[in-house]
Amino acid sequence: MAFYEVYSHPAVIRYKTSVCTKATLFLVVVLCLTYIPPLLVAYRSQGFWLKRSTYEEQPVVRFQYQTLMVAATGTQGDYVAWSTFPHLNNMLGPNLRIPAVSVKEEDLNKDGKLDLLTFQLQLPLKNNEQVYSVQLLLTFSYQLFRMSTVVMQSLAFVQLASPVPGAKLFISGDLRLQQRTPLPHRGLYNIYNVSVIDGSSPFASAYDLENIVRSYQARNLTTVLSCPMPVWTVGPAAGSPFELNVEIRYPVEVITYRPGFWETIKFAWIQYVSILLIFIWVFERVQRFVFQNQVLTTVSIPVGKPHLS
């Protein structure tokens, strides 16, 4: 007659001993070796406490229509300039040139956030003037919302010089975020929500490009025109306007921030438990071997044994 299994259940055996025995001491040692070493291994393996983390977000960027442009028209220090700041324009005197400016911001993927700035400038020149170099400064409003709310004023700086005069300059690049320190994980971060250029100042030092860039680069959070691709068109621009075309994209950024308490604990807990499971598996088998083979003297009591009436 063939036999087959109709039911099965594990048999539980309890091993008992008094408090002051070698078995008790062994159990205490096993518990310490099970739970403490995984913590030490996770901590010494670097990165147990999460000190910084990252996320992706496309910033909300808007051009503020503040511009400062300087063009060298000779090799002896001659220049022409223009800005959107009345005080600076008054100080320029005969070096002031009023250009024709066209600005367009576009949302290319229709997600509600602007993606591209197209800035076009036509600088009028006299018959004896030619452009050898261009410096252009544009200011932006820059905002982030996903973690902490970041609100700041930033800039993009364009500069190109050539030994031969040009008729046109085209530049295309990305407005990228630069961080020296991580952002907080929540709250309002607006310490840089101040004008990059003090347009209300009547002093020339407030509009000096060297002073502006030096003060701006001292910040912990800035933007920079990354990977500009300049195309300098050589030609006799004398008498005809010099054309300056700039395309600036607002790409998705990888933001670095300081994690909060619960995120730090979650990250540390995952590391600890992943190592702890291995130690539990190992020492569970060590205990089973010791007690089943009576390496240490204990009293075994079967549990769940059926009673026959």
DRENPA-981006 format. One line per 5 residues: number of its first residue (from 1); their letters; for each residue x, y, z of N, C-alpha, C. Coordinates in Angstrom, 3 decimals, decimal comma, padded with zeros to 6 digits. Atoms other than C-alpha are relative to their C-alpha. Layout:
// residues N
NUM = a = X Y Z X Y Z X Y Z ~ ...;
END
This chain:
// residues 309
1 = mafye = 000,855 -001,193 000,000 000,000 000,000 000,000 000,892 001,245 000,000 ~ -000,790 -001,229 000,080 001,345 003,436 -000,946 -000,419 000,968 001,101 ~ 000,264 -000,981 -001,045 001,657 006,101 001,759 000,277 001,405 -000,540 ~ -000,242 -001,396 000,380 001,422 009,860 001,313 -000,232 000,875 001,215 ~ 000,073 -000,937 -001,132 001,735 012,819 003,638 -001,312 000,757 -000,044;
6 = vyshp = 001,273 -000,708 -000,077 -001,574 014,239 004,781 000,096 001,287 000,817 ~ -000,106 -001,198 -000,835 -000,331 016,823 007,295 001,389 000,047 000,613 ~ -001,298 -000,139 -000,670 002,880 018,229 008,825 000,014 001,291 000,789 ~ -000,207 -001,228 -000,775 003,891 020,757 011,462 001,350 -000,104 000,691 ~ -001,312 000,041 -000,654 007,219 021,740 013,047 -000,131 -000,375 001,467;
11 = aviry = -000,053 000,349 -001,411 008,132 020,341 016,419 000,841 001,031 000,727 ~ -000,689 -001,031 -000,774 009,115 022,992 018,966 000,581 -000,639 001,255 ~ -000,681 000,495 -001,204 011,661 022,139 021,638 000,587 001,199 000,727 ~ -000,524 -001,096 -000,818 012,402 024,568 024,446 001,149 -000,532 000,853 ~ -001,162 000,355 -000,808 015,791 024,483 026,161 000,066 000,957 001,174;
16 = ktsvc = 000,047 -000,822 -001,202 015,704 025,715 029,749 001,230 -000,240 000,868 ~ -001,122 000,077 -000,926 018,421 026,495 032,225 -000,188 001,091 001,043 ~ 000,068 -001,043 -001,027 018,954 028,582 035,345 000,793 001,219 -000,456 ~ -000,605 -001,262 000,414 020,291 032,147 035,262 001,522 -000,090 -000,023 ~ -001,460 000,001 -000,120 023,875 031,561 036,407 000,576 -001,296 -000,563;
21 = tkatl = -000,569 001,175 000,657 024,987 028,971 033,878 000,760 000,435 -001,239 ~ -000,739 -000,273 001,228 027,250 028,728 030,884 -000,952 000,234 -001,176 ~ 000,968 -000,185 001,087 024,176 028,491 028,632 -000,514 001,439 -000,024 ~ 000,451 -001,391 -000,066 022,962 031,899 029,860 001,077 000,949 -000,503 ~ -001,109 -000,835 000,465 026,386 033,432 029,337 000,173 -000,116 -001,512;
26 = flvvv = -000,102 000,215 001,442 026,510 031,887 025,844 -001,086 000,784 -000,730 ~ 001,100 -000,711 000,640 023,089 033,371 025,006 000,261 001,507 -000,033 ~ -000,302 -001,440 -000,052 024,183 036,862 026,139 001,070 000,354 -001,034 ~ -001,072 -000,252 000,968 027,357 036,629 024,045 -000,534 -000,057 -001,426 ~ 000,566 000,123 001,343 025,407 035,463 020,979 -000,859 001,218 -000,354;
31 = lclty = 000,837 -001,175 000,264 022,908 038,306 021,313 000,857 001,233 -000,295 ~ -000,891 -001,147 000,236 025,737 040,853 021,553 000,674 -000,112 -001,360 ~ -000,667 000,189 001,286 027,528 039,324 018,564 -000,964 000,098 -001,177 ~ 000,989 -000,078 001,078 024,293 039,310 016,564 -000,366 001,430 -000,328 ~ 000,563 -001,331 000,229 023,191 042,925 017,035 001,014 001,138 -000,002;
36 = ippll = -000,979 -001,095 -000,063 026,313 044,996 017,764 000,944 000,026 -001,196 ~ -000,907 -000,054 001,156 028,797 043,951 015,009 -000,619 000,523 -001,289 ~ 000,571 -000,601 001,221 026,329 044,751 012,164 -000,005 001,524 000,028 ~ -000,032 -001,453 -000,129 026,123 048,298 013,520 001,394 000,545 -000,261 ~ -001,386 -000,439 000,207 029,919 048,590 013,595 000,419 -000,155 -001,454;
41 = vayrs = -000,358 000,227 001,403 030,282 047,105 010,117 -000,646 001,063 -000,895 ~ 000,688 -001,006 000,810 027,662 049,470 008,657 000,605 001,381 000,207 ~ -000,567 -001,320 -000,293 029,221 052,478 010,394 001,385 000,159 -000,607 ~ -001,370 -000,085 000,499 032,803 051,667 009,365 000,084 -000,151 -001,518 ~ -000,026 000,162 001,448 031,837 050,980 005,751 -000,222 001,322 -000,732;
46 = qgfwl = 000,140 -001,350 000,548 031,505 054,763 005,188 -001,442 000,270 -000,454 ~ 001,310 -000,431 000,472 028,296 056,654 004,587 -001,166 -000,515 000,817 ~ 001,117 000,486 -000,814 026,248 055,262 007,496 -001,003 001,126 000,245 ~ 000,873 -001,161 -000,174 024,873 058,704 008,319 -000,009 000,787 -001,304 ~ 000,153 -000,706 001,266 023,545 060,366 005,189 000,171 001,502 000,250;
51 = krsty = -000,292 -001,407 -000,232 025,110 063,840 005,160 -000,490 000,892 -001,130 ~ 000,540 -000,769 001,112 023,953 064,965 001,723 -000,681 -000,931 -000,984 ~ 000,728 000,779 000,991 021,562 063,788 -000,936 -000,321 000,917 -001,173 ~ 000,282 -000,776 001,201 020,401 064,914 -004,372 -001,398 -000,293 -000,524 ~ 001,256 000,192 000,713 017,236 065,333 -006,374 000,052 000,847 -001,271;
56 = eeqpv = 000,047 -000,732 001,255 016,344 066,620 -009,824 -001,210 000,937 -000,027 ~ 001,103 -000,958 000,139 014,251 069,685 -010,529 000,374 001,019 -001,083 ~ -000,213 -001,097 000,934 013,882 072,143 -013,362 -000,392 001,297 000,684 ~ 000,302 -001,247 -000,701 014,102 075,642 -011,889 -000,992 000,863 -000,762 ~ 000,846 -001,025 000,610 011,646 078,430 -012,533 000,886 001,226 -000,200;
61 = vrfqy = -000,941 -001,076 000,334 013,817 080,999 -014,312 -000,715 001,032 -000,866 ~ 000,551 -001,081 000,818 012,775 084,377 -015,672 001,060 001,090 -000,171 ~ -000,905 -001,106 000,287 014,880 087,008 -017,353 -000,563 001,285 000,600 ~ 000,465 -001,206 -000,691 014,709 090,265 -015,380 000,127 001,266 -000,838 ~ -000,135 -001,140 000,904 015,404 092,527 -018,358 000,976 001,045 000,553;
66 = qtlmv = -001,112 -000,845 -000,436 018,513 093,931 -016,671 001,247 -000,441 -000,765 ~ -001,104 000,329 000,904 021,475 094,103 -019,039 001,103 001,039 000,125 ~ -001,156 -000,890 000,069 024,966 095,553 -019,100 000,914 -000,552 -001,091 ~ -000,797 000,438 001,133 026,984 095,397 -022,318 001,142 000,984 -000,241 ~ -001,178 -000,803 000,320 030,505 096,641 -023,063 000,664 -000,631 -001,220;
71 = aatgt = -000,655 000,487 001,215 032,123 096,329 -026,516 001,236 000,850 -000,270 ~ -001,240 -000,704 000,338 035,754 097,224 -027,279 000,005 000,280 -001,491 ~ 000,045 -000,407 001,407 035,920 099,175 -030,525 001,384 000,341 -000,547 ~ -001,361 -000,261 000,460 039,683 099,426 -030,807 000,983 -000,712 000,903 ~ -001,055 000,665 -000,786 042,986 098,133 -029,497 000,671 000,956 000,973;
76 = qgdyv = -000,600 -001,005 -000,885 043,782 101,329 -027,572 -000,919 000,346 001,176 ~ 000,897 -000,239 -001,132 041,025 101,032 -024,949 -001,294 000,685 -000,357 ~ 001,277 -000,604 000,398 038,192 102,552 -026,972 -001,134 -001,009 000,199 ~ 001,135 000,896 -000,242 034,782 101,145 -026,110 -001,305 000,751 -000,139 ~ 001,367 -000,513 -000,100 031,052 101,639 -026,330 -000,746 -000,919 000,954;
81 = awstf = 000,710 000,790 -001,004 028,567 100,464 -023,738 -001,458 000,417 000,038 ~ 001,431 -000,271 -000,203 024,896 100,293 -022,892 -000,493 -000,875 001,141 ~ 000,597 000,774 -001,091 022,821 099,138 -019,943 -001,450 000,412 000,161 ~ 001,381 -000,351 -000,344 019,296 099,186 -018,588 -000,054 000,821 001,280 ~ -000,085 -000,775 -001,228 020,498 101,290 -015,628 000,236 001,471 -000,346;
86 = phlnn = -000,116 -001,412 000,404 019,906 105,045 -016,104 001,235 000,697 000,557 ~ -001,162 -000,665 -000,595 022,660 106,104 -013,690 001,273 -000,329 -000,773 ~ -001,183 000,390 000,764 025,276 104,127 -015,611 -000,012 000,641 -001,381 ~ 000,086 -000,605 001,335 024,038 105,394 -018,992 000,363 001,478 000,031 ~ -000,347 -001,417 -000,120 024,364 108,975 -017,749 001,505 000,195 000,144;
91 = mlgpn = -001,442 -000,114 -000,197 027,977 108,315 -016,776 000,794 -000,372 -001,243 ~ -000,728 000,455 001,186 028,896 106,786 -020,144 000,295 001,135 -000,971 ~ -000,244 -001,141 000,869 028,601 110,071 -022,004 000,037 -000,390 -001,476 ~ -000,081 000,308 001,439 029,794 109,766 -025,650 000,217 -001,476 -000,291 ~ -000,192 001,442 000,209 030,534 106,058 -025,143 -001,314 -000,773 000,020;
96 = lripa = 001,298 000,676 -000,049 026,839 105,283 -024,824 -000,513 -000,254 -001,417 ~ 000,665 000,370 001,251 025,206 103,430 -027,731 -001,322 -000,687 000,352 ~ 001,316 000,584 -000,267 021,512 102,635 -027,690 -000,276 -001,056 -001,061 ~ 000,208 001,055 001,002 021,017 099,236 -029,375 -001,484 -000,329 -000,172 ~ 001,322 000,605 000,176 017,941 097,541 -030,748 000,047 -001,391 000,640;
101 = vsvke = -000,029 001,233 -000,784 017,122 094,662 -028,387 -001,302 -000,762 -000,191 ~ 001,159 000,892 000,091 014,807 091,696 -028,843 000,191 -001,146 000,976 ~ -000,068 001,048 -001,014 014,046 089,230 -026,039 -001,223 -000,901 -000,128 ~ 001,111 000,964 000,052 011,949 086,058 -026,181 000,323 -001,179 000,904 ~ -000,121 001,192 -000,855 011,451 083,329 -023,555 -001,059 -001,004 -000,431;
106 = edlnk = 000,900 001,017 000,539 009,900 080,030 -024,628 -000,108 -001,199 000,942 ~ 000,260 001,269 -000,680 008,336 077,005 -022,952 -000,085 -001,074 -001,080 ~ -000,074 000,898 001,155 009,430 074,377 -025,467 -000,835 -001,259 000,184 ~ 000,732 001,248 -000,219 007,813 071,313 -023,863 -001,383 000,207 000,620 ~ 001,352 -000,345 -000,457 004,656 073,105 -022,662 -000,315 -000,589 001,382;
111 = dgkld = 000,234 000,510 -001,349 005,085 072,070 -019,008 -000,214 001,117 001,017 ~ 000,233 -001,130 -000,885 004,511 075,530 -017,569 001,255 000,684 000,483 ~ -001,275 -000,609 -000,397 008,210 076,310 -017,066 000,768 000,409 -001,253 ~ -000,753 -000,503 001,138 010,309 078,403 -019,410 001,278 -000,807 -000,194 ~ -001,154 000,831 000,324 013,097 076,522 -021,170 001,117 000,738 -000,736;
116 = lltfq = -000,982 -000,615 000,884 014,878 078,979 -023,462 -000,183 001,507 -000,044 ~ -000,031 -001,444 000,190 015,861 082,635 -023,604 000,761 000,295 -001,289 ~ -000,665 -000,470 001,218 016,667 084,185 -026,979 000,175 001,506 000,124 ~ -000,334 -001,421 -000,175 018,435 087,533 -026,616 000,740 000,469 -001,246 ~ -000,610 -000,537 001,207 019,238 089,545 -029,743 000,230 001,493 000,177;
121 = lqlpl = -000,378 -001,403 -000,174 021,039 092,873 -029,798 000,722 000,471 -001,253 ~ -000,676 -000,634 001,134 022,048 095,138 -032,678 000,586 001,320 000,481 ~ -000,716 -001,150 -000,542 024,677 097,655 -031,627 000,419 000,936 -001,130 ~ -000,395 -000,937 001,075 024,986 100,765 -033,856 001,447 000,454 000,187 ~ -001,403 -000,409 -000,012 028,547 101,765 -034,759 000,212 001,166 -000,954;
126 = knneq = -000,415 -001,055 000,918 030,189 104,763 -036,325 000,856 -000,609 -001,106 ~ -000,743 000,509 001,156 032,058 104,434 -039,601 001,424 -000,426 000,353 ~ -001,381 000,327 -000,381 035,435 104,294 -037,849 000,079 -000,980 001,163 ~ 000,021 000,909 -001,151 034,389 101,777 -035,165 -000,174 -001,449 -000,454 ~ 000,111 001,439 000,217 034,864 098,018 -035,197 000,046 -000,699 001,352;
131 = vysvq = 000,118 000,712 -001,277 034,141 095,473 -032,446 001,053 -001,109 000,066 ~ -001,025 001,006 -000,217 037,033 093,409 -031,069 -000,337 -000,932 001,178 ~ 000,387 000,843 -001,134 035,487 092,081 -027,867 -001,354 000,451 000,529 ~ 001,331 -000,269 -000,547 032,124 091,885 -026,130 -000,085 -000,586 001,406 ~ 000,338 000,467 -001,345 031,137 091,598 -022,474 -001,480 000,286 000,223;
136 = llltf = 001,447 -000,129 -000,179 027,478 090,989 -021,688 -000,409 -000,642 001,308 ~ 000,492 000,504 -001,277 025,796 090,573 -018,321 -001,521 000,060 -000,003 ~ 001,459 000,109 -000,068 022,181 089,381 -017,959 -000,388 -000,507 001,382 ~ 000,434 000,428 -001,329 020,286 088,970 -014,681 -001,300 -000,787 -000,096 ~ 001,143 000,909 000,005 017,652 086,355 -013,803 -000,588 -000,134 001,403;
141 = syqlf = 000,655 000,461 -001,224 015,138 085,424 -011,146 -000,003 -001,525 -000,039 ~ -000,218 001,460 -000,010 015,860 081,804 -010,102 -000,691 -000,586 001,227 ~ 000,790 000,560 -001,102 013,501 079,657 -008,001 -000,047 -001,526 -000,080 ~ 000,174 001,446 -000,160 013,301 076,060 -006,725 -001,065 -000,228 001,057 ~ 001,131 000,209 -000,909 010,323 074,522 -004,911 -000,112 -001,418 000,546;
146 = rmstv = 000,297 001,389 -000,347 010,578 070,727 -004,588 000,327 -000,323 001,451 ~ -000,368 000,230 -001,403 012,443 070,544 -001,246 -000,123 001,334 000,726 ~ 000,069 -001,352 -000,546 013,358 073,884 000,268 -000,397 000,972 -001,117 ~ 000,383 -001,025 000,959 011,963 076,978 -001,423 001,164 000,972 -000,163 ~ -001,161 -000,837 000,286 014,899 078,756 -003,034 -000,436 001,140 -000,908;
151 = vmqsl = 000,297 -001,188 000,791 014,442 082,307 -004,295 001,257 000,854 -000,015 ~ -001,216 -000,807 000,079 017,453 084,231 -005,577 000,064 000,742 -001,329 ~ -000,313 -000,726 001,216 018,715 086,696 -008,147 001,363 -000,494 -000,492 ~ -001,237 000,553 000,533 021,416 085,365 -010,455 000,351 000,697 -001,314 ~ -000,422 -000,639 001,239 023,303 086,287 -013,587 000,644 -001,009 -000,938;
156 = afvql = -000,785 000,706 001,010 024,845 084,985 -016,785 000,948 001,016 -000,612 ~ -001,019 -000,917 000,504 028,067 086,527 -018,012 000,604 -000,581 -001,269 ~ -000,526 000,402 001,300 029,194 086,356 -021,637 001,193 000,895 -000,324 ~ -001,180 -000,782 000,355 032,659 087,426 -022,732 000,761 -000,696 -001,115 ~ -000,799 000,547 001,093 034,615 086,968 -025,949 000,846 001,114 -000,590;
161 = aspvp = -000,916 -000,949 000,622 037,632 088,705 -027,439 000,651 -000,658 -001,203 ~ -000,609 000,503 001,226 039,173 088,362 -030,890 001,044 000,999 -000,497 ~ -001,003 -000,928 000,544 042,332 089,798 -032,498 -000,447 000,681 -001,287 ~ 000,527 -000,610 001,225 040,301 090,554 -035,627 -001,420 000,466 000,270 ~ 001,354 -000,513 -000,251 037,131 092,633 -035,696 -001,065 -000,942 -000,551;
166 = gaklf = 001,091 000,874 000,395 033,792 090,889 -036,037 -001,255 000,780 -000,320 ~ 001,285 -000,598 000,354 030,399 091,613 -037,465 -001,152 -000,618 000,782 ~ 001,087 000,696 -000,701 028,394 089,105 -035,440 000,602 -000,981 001,006 ~ -000,371 000,985 -001,010 028,641 086,979 -032,316 -001,244 -000,790 000,394 ~ 001,082 000,885 -000,441 026,423 083,984 -031,575 000,521 -000,884 001,124;
171 = isgdl = -000,387 000,822 -001,148 026,574 082,202 -028,210 -001,210 -000,804 000,445 ~ 001,051 000,887 -000,508 024,526 079,211 -027,027 000,546 -000,776 001,192 ~ -000,462 000,707 -001,192 024,791 077,697 -023,547 -001,142 -000,285 000,954 ~ 000,973 000,360 -001,027 023,009 076,428 -020,425 000,246 000,825 001,254 ~ -000,096 -000,686 -001,280 022,287 078,416 -017,279 -000,015 -001,062 001,093;
176 = rlqqr = -000,132 001,094 -000,965 023,582 075,947 -014,690 000,192 000,545 001,412 ~ -000,116 -000,358 -001,415 023,362 076,086 -010,908 001,329 -000,499 000,548 ~ -001,241 000,378 -000,673 026,588 076,036 -008,896 -000,201 000,126 001,506 ~ 000,151 000,022 -001,450 026,568 075,049 -005,207 001,354 -000,247 000,659 ~ -001,170 000,283 -000,827 029,382 075,302 -002,694 -000,394 -000,771 001,257;
181 = tplph = 000,513 000,710 -001,170 027,254 074,001 000,188 -001,391 -000,535 -000,328 ~ 001,349 000,536 000,265 024,106 071,804 000,212 -001,088 000,941 000,504 ~ 001,160 -000,766 -000,432 020,718 073,432 000,508 -000,691 -000,704 001,166 ~ 000,815 000,681 -001,025 018,445 072,763 003,515 -001,106 -000,816 -000,661 ~ 001,008 000,884 000,593 015,816 070,072 002,997 -001,407 000,595 000,048;
186 = rglyn = 001,311 -000,656 -000,039 012,921 072,407 003,827 000,187 001,448 000,454 ~ -000,060 -001,398 -000,411 012,085 076,022 004,612 000,258 000,922 -001,179 ~ -000,219 -001,039 001,010 012,675 079,262 002,735 001,468 000,402 000,009 ~ -001,411 -000,369 000,157 016,174 079,986 001,410 000,046 001,184 -000,958 ~ 000,078 -001,207 000,838 016,222 083,580 000,173 001,073 001,019 000,332;
191 = iynvs = -001,039 -000,953 -000,396 019,451 085,102 001,443 000,638 000,680 -001,208 ~ -000,561 -000,602 001,209 020,506 085,787 -002,160 -001,076 000,613 -000,885 ~ 001,071 -000,641 000,761 017,222 087,317 -003,215 000,190 001,523 000,032 ~ -000,349 -001,420 000,083 018,915 090,675 -003,720 000,557 000,260 -001,397 ~ -000,443 -000,345 001,347 019,859 092,512 -006,889 001,501 -000,240 -000,149;
196 = vidgs = -001,410 000,220 000,286 023,134 091,424 -008,425 000,698 001,318 -000,295 ~ -000,523 -001,331 000,306 023,646 094,991 -009,658 -000,885 001,030 000,703 ~ 000,748 -001,043 -000,692 022,632 097,960 -007,518 -000,310 001,120 -000,987 ~ 000,366 -000,971 001,026 020,821 099,931 -010,185 -000,350 001,366 000,541 ~ 000,331 -001,300 -000,582 019,958 102,721 -007,755 001,237 000,803 000,396;
201 = spfas = -001,229 -000,671 -000,424 023,594 103,575 -007,038 000,457 001,010 -001,053 ~ -000,526 -000,991 000,949 024,987 106,787 -008,615 001,507 -000,102 -000,191 ~ -001,450 000,129 000,045 028,575 105,545 -008,229 000,421 -000,997 -001,074 ~ -000,478 000,848 001,094 030,572 104,011 -011,082 000,464 -001,360 000,500 ~ -000,503 001,273 -000,526 032,016 101,284 -008,819 -001,096 -001,058 000,078;
206 = aydle = 001,104 000,951 -000,078 028,551 099,711 -008,534 -000,234 -000,713 -001,324 ~ 000,218 000,574 001,316 028,607 098,969 -012,278 001,284 -000,560 -000,609 ~ -001,262 000,558 000,482 032,219 097,853 -012,602 -000,113 -001,520 -000,071 ~ 000,187 001,442 000,177 032,188 094,326 -014,012 000,871 -000,809 000,939 ~ -000,882 000,727 -000,914 035,141 093,253 -011,899 -000,601 -000,079 001,397;
211 = nivrs = 000,627 -000,007 -001,330 033,392 094,300 -008,681 -001,251 -000,863 000,032 ~ 001,235 000,789 000,047 030,119 092,702 -009,766 000,309 -001,489 000,033 ~ -000,336 001,428 000,074 031,709 089,348 -010,634 000,645 -000,469 001,296 ~ -000,653 000,397 -001,250 033,896 089,309 -007,509 -001,012 -000,188 001,122 ~ 001,025 000,108 -001,043 030,934 089,955 -005,217 -000,925 -001,178 -000,256;
216 = yqarn = 000,912 001,093 000,344 028,761 087,456 -007,072 000,640 -001,364 000,261 ~ -000,673 001,278 -000,173 031,338 084,651 -006,980 000,279 -000,319 001,464 ~ -000,176 000,259 -001,435 031,661 085,035 -003,193 -001,205 -000,704 000,603 ~ 001,202 000,659 -000,503 028,164 083,567 -002,844 000,160 -001,520 -000,009 ~ 000,010 001,464 -000,033 027,530 079,917 -001,978 -000,897 -000,604 -001,078;
221 = lttvl = 000,944 000,483 001,002 024,810 079,644 -004,610 -000,028 000,993 -001,150 ~ -000,062 -000,872 001,170 025,242 081,045 -008,104 -000,474 -000,770 -001,234 ~ 000,208 000,627 001,301 024,431 080,373 -011,734 001,125 000,442 -000,922 ~ -001,060 -000,294 000,951 026,899 080,275 -014,586 -000,445 -000,475 -001,373 ~ 000,299 000,424 001,364 026,576 080,083 -018,342 000,978 -001,115 -000,361;
226 = scpmp = -000,846 001,179 000,180 027,887 076,556 -018,882 000,083 -000,402 -001,464 ~ -000,257 000,504 001,360 029,415 075,187 -022,085 -000,448 000,968 -001,080 ~ 000,385 -000,918 001,087 028,981 078,350 -024,166 000,703 -000,380 -001,296 ~ -000,542 000,330 001,320 029,509 077,704 -027,855 000,023 001,283 -000,829 ~ -000,037 -001,272 000,729 030,662 081,054 -029,349 000,325 -000,191 -001,475;
231 = vwtvg = -000,289 -000,047 001,435 030,603 081,681 -033,067 000,267 001,465 -000,348 ~ -000,413 -001,379 000,302 032,533 084,831 -033,983 000,095 000,141 -001,516 ~ 000,018 -000,210 001,445 031,760 086,019 -037,496 000,881 001,198 -000,336 ~ -000,928 -001,061 000,375 034,655 088,010 -038,899 -000,592 000,791 -001,148 ~ 000,536 -000,817 001,077 033,644 090,937 -041,023 000,127 001,468 000,304;
236 = paags = -000,068 -001,458 -000,208 033,744 094,679 -041,475 -001,327 000,532 000,534 ~ 001,229 -000,515 -000,601 031,093 095,826 -039,012 -000,047 001,513 000,022 ~ -000,033 -001,467 -000,037 032,165 099,467 -039,387 -001,164 000,588 -000,788 ~ 001,124 -000,666 000,659 029,143 101,601 -040,159 -001,287 -000,772 000,053 ~ 001,211 000,830 -000,102 026,704 098,703 -039,830 -000,088 -000,556 001,411;
241 = pfeln = 000,141 000,471 -001,386 025,284 097,362 -036,560 000,732 -001,319 000,244 ~ -000,586 001,258 -000,435 027,162 094,682 -034,677 -001,112 -000,848 000,610 ~ 001,084 000,868 -000,462 024,865 091,717 -034,051 000,492 -000,950 001,083 ~ -000,296 000,906 -001,104 024,880 089,800 -030,796 -001,229 -000,859 000,258 ~ 001,109 000,938 -000,212 022,677 086,703 -030,525 000,400 -001,001 001,081;
246 = veiry = -000,287 000,887 -001,123 022,546 084,708 -027,298 -001,205 -000,902 000,242 ~ 001,026 000,973 -000,380 020,566 081,528 -026,580 000,408 -000,649 001,314 ~ -000,277 000,565 -001,327 020,384 080,414 -022,953 -001,124 -000,953 000,365 ~ 000,981 001,016 -000,380 018,639 077,203 -021,913 -000,043 -000,138 001,514 ~ 000,193 000,225 -001,434 017,215 076,450 -018,464 -000,207 -001,498 000,233;
251 = pvevi = 000,149 001,461 -000,073 017,918 072,714 -017,996 -000,388 -000,483 001,400 ~ 000,260 000,657 -001,285 016,924 070,289 -015,241 001,307 -000,077 000,786 ~ -001,197 -000,029 -000,836 019,366 070,552 -012,329 -000,009 -001,150 000,995 ~ -000,169 000,946 -001,101 020,714 067,999 -009,858 000,358 000,819 001,241 ~ -000,143 -000,857 -001,174 020,290 069,755 -006,500 000,536 -000,827 001,167;
256 = tyrpg = -000,541 000,641 -001,196 022,380 068,800 -003,468 -000,604 000,654 001,238 ~ 000,616 -000,537 -001,210 020,725 069,171 -000,053 000,380 -000,841 001,212 ~ -000,242 000,714 -001,254 021,165 068,185 003,594 -001,267 -000,745 000,404 ~ 001,216 000,756 -000,336 018,729 065,355 004,467 -000,502 000,336 001,403 ~ 000,587 -000,173 -001,309 016,334 065,689 007,367 000,237 -001,205 000,904;
261 = fweti = -000,238 001,035 -001,003 016,304 063,527 010,511 -000,543 -001,348 -000,441 ~ 000,626 001,284 000,317 013,892 060,848 009,300 000,611 -000,634 -001,247 ~ -000,668 000,553 001,174 015,570 060,463 005,919 001,362 -000,590 000,375 ~ -001,296 000,508 -000,457 018,929 060,043 007,666 -000,165 -001,324 000,735 ~ 000,249 001,228 -000,746 017,508 057,422 010,040 -000,409 -001,132 -000,935;
266 = kfawi = 000,450 001,030 000,944 015,799 055,548 007,190 001,185 -000,583 -000,771 ~ -001,158 000,468 000,756 019,026 055,357 005,200 000,918 -000,849 000,874 ~ -000,855 000,769 -000,914 021,026 054,172 008,240 -000,658 -001,330 000,360 ~ 000,717 001,215 -000,374 018,326 051,617 009,180 000,084 -001,050 -001,105 ~ -000,089 000,937 001,127 018,377 050,055 005,706 001,358 -000,676 -000,027;
271 = qyvsi = -001,342 000,576 000,006 022,139 049,565 005,890 000,176 -000,982 001,157 ~ -000,171 000,842 -001,184 021,996 048,136 009,417 -000,762 -001,314 -000,146 ~ 000,826 001,212 000,095 019,157 045,669 008,742 000,546 -000,951 -001,060 ~ -000,529 000,870 001,059 020,729 044,381 005,516 001,173 -000,839 000,489 ~ -001,118 000,768 -000,583 023,826 043,327 007,476 -000,489 -000,852 001,163;
276 = llifi = 000,523 000,728 -001,154 021,864 042,254 010,571 -000,623 -001,330 -000,400 ~ 000,644 001,238 000,423 019,890 039,630 008,630 001,009 -001,124 -000,208 ~ -001,048 001,017 000,194 023,115 037,826 007,728 000,475 -000,525 001,345 ~ -000,463 000,413 -001,320 024,280 037,786 011,354 -001,059 -000,830 000,714 ~ 001,069 000,783 -000,625 020,871 036,539 012,559 -000,024 -001,411 -000,580;
281 = wvfer = 000,007 001,313 000,648 020,976 033,688 010,018 001,159 -000,862 000,495 ~ -001,191 000,752 -000,429 024,513 032,657 011,063 -000,131 -000,452 001,446 ~ 000,014 000,340 -001,422 024,038 032,788 014,838 -001,224 -000,826 000,388 ~ 001,131 000,902 -000,232 020,634 031,095 014,656 000,443 -001,447 -000,187 ~ -000,512 001,357 000,234 022,386 028,039 013,240 001,052 -000,394 001,025;
286 = vqrfv = -000,959 000,292 -001,072 025,166 028,326 015,822 -000,736 -000,426 001,262 ~ 000,767 000,364 -001,190 022,605 028,264 018,642 -000,671 -001,367 -000,161 ~ 000,654 001,287 000,218 020,735 025,339 017,087 000,985 -001,150 000,162 ~ -001,011 001,051 -000,125 023,940 023,303 016,840 000,390 -000,209 001,469 ~ -000,444 000,099 -001,394 024,984 024,095 020,445 -001,041 -000,676 000,863;
291 = fqnqv = 001,025 000,535 -000,891 021,658 023,273 022,069 -000,508 -001,373 -000,434 ~ 000,444 001,320 000,432 020,620 020,338 019,890 001,001 -001,083 000,373 ~ -001,040 000,977 -000,318 023,936 018,597 020,547 000,441 000,078 001,463 ~ -000,270 -000,094 -001,433 023,936 019,578 024,229 001,470 000,326 000,293 ~ -001,350 -000,490 -000,292 027,297 021,291 024,030 000,005 000,699 001,351;
296 = lttvs = 000,222 -000,602 -001,317 026,027 023,313 026,982 -001,217 -000,674 000,607 ~ 001,044 000,785 -000,666 023,870 021,521 029,507 -001,263 000,831 000,188 ~ 001,318 -000,607 -000,169 020,188 022,451 029,306 -001,034 -001,109 000,126 ~ 001,112 000,942 -000,093 016,832 020,774 029,900 -000,919 000,246 -001,178 ~ 000,845 -000,149 001,181 014,920 020,167 026,666 -001,415 -000,457 000,311;
301 = ipvgk = 001,407 000,294 -000,250 011,128 020,238 026,839 -000,754 000,132 -001,318 ~ 000,801 -000,081 001,233 009,104 019,337 023,730 -001,291 000,770 000,249 ~ 001,215 -000,788 -000,098 006,202 021,700 023,117 -000,918 -000,391 -001,142 ~ 000,970 000,314 001,045 003,050 020,835 021,219 -000,143 -001,483 -000,226 ~ 000,129 001,429 000,140 003,321 017,073 021,765 -001,430 -000,423 000,319;
306 = phls = 001,408 000,379 -000,220 -000,175 015,566 021,441 -000,135 -000,950 001,175 ~ 000,324 000,865 -001,125 -001,713 013,905 024,521 -000,978 -001,074 -000,434 ~ 000,889 001,116 000,350 -003,315 010,451 024,086 -000,951 -000,239 001,162 ~ 000,991 000,263 -001,060 -006,506 009,882 026,054 -000,199 -001,482 000,172;
END
